[in-house]
Amino acid sequence: MFKTLDLYIIKKYFGTLTLMLLLLSGIITVFDMSQKIDDFIKNHASINSVIFEYYANFLPFMLNLLLPLFVFIAVIFFTGRMAGQTEFVAIISSGVSVNRILRPYMICALIITLLSAYLYNEIIPGNQIKRWKFEYEYISPNRPNVSRNMHRQVQPGVFITIQSFLYTDSTGYMFSADKFEGKQLKTRLTANRISWNKSTKKWKLEGYTIRTIGKQGDNLETGNFLDSTFNFNPRDFIQDEHWVEQLNYERLNDFIAKEKLRGAEDIEWYELEKYQRFSIPFSTFILTIIGFVVSYKKTRGGMGLKILIGITLSFSYIILMRFAGEFAKKNVIPTLLAVWIPNIIYSLIAFVMYIRAIAK
């Protein structure tokens, strides 16, 4: 059962965080709008589309991404104010330990962590489909719409090659599909043109040739048109790193498994996205503890010094996270380790700071 102290701190925690997120929403919107308003006007984006298709989906993504860092600053802000008014002196003097004071902080951090992880993996990915569709239409309408010289494995023993693939009409040129048994080639299918039929969910091949390799000789079949089912769809050819942001956790896992099977080169980037969906929310715990330890005692520097410390630690966390991510993309260190390195280092910092704080 929550006691008066718990409810008092929880109210301050969420109240301060909500205010900061509202202010942050305004700042993000103003800065983003100043950069993109020319694109909105030039490409005739309606006000409703800008608000409900773009910003209604862009802001939740950005706020959730920066949530742990603003939790950190919010904790420093309201805890520092409580310390400045000697509230913690009174609470500790009444026999309440620092561990007990920290409990409502951890309850709030748990709620935010679970909510953030749920948003990352289930809600926000679906919203990003509308956002990126809007961006492609009104912000970057002249983006490249073709992929070239693609080679991948679509299922065990089946390898395909496409010389070029157009996003706009889901059409590929100079297509080939090779089926192997072990190291031996069994069949080769080639086509001058391959196009996707949305209604039948099949590929239409034009100018095709099927060569079947046999012990007694090869069998050759040619034709003008052929409808065929393959274990891939047009989405698999679009070389867009933002695609994975639109997948929920289950679909992201399936996508990574398929890309590994195909021998894709960007597996580390996809795994980075997957692991960050849990590591970033978890950092809320770590930053909450550090924010509390930094702020719960009254100091001569006042709030300004505490906020400066908070901002410095926040930026150092972001920098470390970016460096670790780049190392993972270049396969210098395992992706899972790279994603959790910032949390591991800051967990140690939080532990040392907390032990020193309660020892005094």
C-alpha positions, 0 to 999 in steps of 0.5 A: 500500500502506498504511503503519503511519502510515496504518493507525494514523490510519485506526484512530483515525479510524473508532474515534473516529467509531464511538464518537461515533455510538453515543453519538449514537444513544443521545442521539437515541433518549432525546430522541425517545422522551421526546417521543413515548412518549405517542403510542406508548402512546395509539395502542397501538404495539407494542415491536417496531414501535417498535424495528424499524419506527420507530427502525431506520429513523429512526436511520440517517436522522438519523445519516447526516444529521449524519455530516459534523458528527460526523466533524468533531468526531471528527477534532478529538477524536482529532487533538487527543489525538494532538497533546497527546501530541506524536505529531505532533511526533515524526512531523514530526521524522522527516521526514514532511510535513503533506501526508503526514499528511493522506493517511489522513484523506482516505482515510477521508473518501472512504470515508465520502463514498461510503458516505453518498451511497450510503445517501442515494440507495439504502438510506435512501429505501426505509427511510423508507417504513416509518418514515413509515407508522409515524408516520402510524399511531401518531404523527400519526394525525389528520393532514389526509387531503384535498387541495383545489383541485389543478390540474396538467399530467399530460402535454404538453397535458393539464391536470387539476383536482380539487376535493378528493381523499381519501387514505384511499380514493383518491377525488376529486370534481369532476374535469376533464381538458382536452386542448389542441393548442397553445392550442386546447381539443380535448376536455374530460372531467368526472366527479362522482367519480373513484376508483382501482382498485388491481387494474386500475391504472385510474381509475373515473369516475362521472357523466362527460361527454366533450365533443369540440370539432370544427369542425362542432360539439361532440360530447357523450358522457355515462355513469354509469361509465367505466374510464380510464387516465391518466398519474397515480396517487393518490400524485401528489395527496398533498401530503406533503413527506416523500414525496421522502425515500422516493424513490431517486435515479432515482425522485427524478429522474423525480418532479422531471421529472413535477412540472416538466411539471405546473407544480408549485409546490414544485420548489425543495424537491424539487431541494433534497432531490436536491442535498443528497444529494451536497452533505452527504456531500461536506462530509465532506472539507471538515470533515475538513481543517478539523478536522485543521488546528484540532487537529494542533498542541498549544495552550495551550487544550487539548482544550476550546478545540478542541472549542469551535471545532469545535462553533462551526464546526459550528453555523455550517455548519448555520445557513448551510445552513438559510439557503441552503435557505430562499433556494432555496425562495423562488426567491431564488437557484438551488437548486444554488447554494444547496445548495453555498454552504456547501461553497464558503464552507467550502472557502475557509476550509479552504484558507486555514487549511491554507495558513497551517498548512503555512506555519508 
